[in-house]
């Protein structure tokens, strides 16, 4: 709890922040106000920016722009870090929260699957790919299948690869030769 209180104090530390806070308090549902505030705080501590993002997302939970920016920022902080870093669990949970509101956005699904593949989370990755295929319209399945097949080739579990390729052949039977390989 003290961390949140400290974040609030840091956010309100100067008069310029107070100006942005006042603007947001007048109209918390205006995306542009939040984006300007985040731009102002671009050199701030990550915890301050996360605090602002979380507040913005409570007001605008279906904002693709906010979610995308937040997810990219959280992911960028983990570049070069060990996959055992506990912040990866926070990133995975943040993706899950984003998908509650943005389940029809293929870029969110693809980025999330890429993160899970990097984490070597086999079953969770496979299930997430399957969820993406269920949630997205068939016209966007080719984007998912490209990444899904790449992942399953690298995953190294033959039974999983066979099952995934059988499903893929139902979607696009022209690629039977790949299944034989």
Buried (B, 14 or more C-beta within 10 A) or exposed (E): EEEEEEBEEBBEEEEEBEEBBEBBEEEBEBEEBBBBBBEBBEEBEEBBBBBBBBBBBEBBBEBBEBBBBBBEBBBEBBEEEEEEEEEBEBBBEBBEBBBEBBBEBBEBBBBBBBBBBEBEBBEBBBEBBBBBBEBBEEEBBEBBBEBBBEBBEEBEEEEBBEEBBEEBBEEEEEEEEEBEE
